[in-house]
Amino acid sequence: MDDLWQDAMDHAVAIARKSGQMVREALRDDRKVMMTKSSSIDLVTQTDQKVEQLIIKSVKEKFPTHRFIGEESVAAGEPCDLTDFPTWIIDPIDGTTNFVHAFPFVAVSIGFCVNKQCEFGVVYSCLQDQMFTARRGRGAFCNGEPLQVSTEEDISRSIIATEFGSNRETEAIDRMFSSLRKIVCIPVQGVRSAGSAAVNMCLVASGCVEAYYEIGIHVWDVAAGSLLVTEAGGVLMDVEGGVVDLMSRRIIAANNRTLAERIVKEIDSFSPTRDDAP
Ligand code: IPD
């Protein structure tokens, strides 16, 4: 019983590494945008689709009863339902825009939930060859080395990560800038954007940035990273405070509650359409 999901996690690590190899090869000669999704800057490449197919096919062969929520499958019309069944939550390339531009932060993100609870998370940062792993109750690691969030309690001695995502509606942009302006002027020591939600969360787990927040992410961007943050000692919070809901498309991932609550005070929140909206 102890090692119930270890097999699945080992498989996730192996397939993430194989996917990363595909991403690195494609970076050299196939970074073309194939189509766009929610907006003209929400990009999809052939590699996003190929990597997701590779992961789903290999998991189906080994764990035929498991279910999936995959970024490209959902875009193709599959449901985005998180049930109590073992479910793999996959972002084949988190940081697709980075990939298209060869901006070097591109990750394969695989979260695994049972009874709606994350059991493990794997984020492979392909170009750095960094394998981030977390198993519920057993800590977070990068290439096998334990991770610990920063101990900083003062936001004015912190670096905060955030992103603008792919929503360019004026009202959403105004709110994002207003929040960012207030956070910058606290003042914080710096603001960073890796261009990948999963990588931002790994930076929080690693203690390099104190917190990351974003409105507009999807469950596949943050499922694996969420467990990395909490297993490294950090906290997750909704942008209005309270418990995070991975389908709500809003998240604060911070080193501690003090910083998360301080960020809540500065955010002009809004609610994008939920991932599990009918
Ligand atoms: C995106 C990245 C980006 C974040 C967006 C995500 P994708 O994921 O994580 O950093 O700002 O909200 O959708 O589309 O590259 O998988």
Boltz pocket constraint, residues with backbone or C-beta under 6 A from the ligand:
constraints:
  - pocket:
      binder: B
      contacts: [[A, 43], [A, 71], [A, 91], [A, 93], [A, 94], [A, 95], [A, 96], [A, 97], [A, 163], [A, 164], [A, 165], [A, 166], [A, 194], [A, 195], [A, 196], [A, 197], [A, 198], [A, 214], [A, 216], [A, 217], [A, 218], [A, 221]]
      max_distance: 6.0
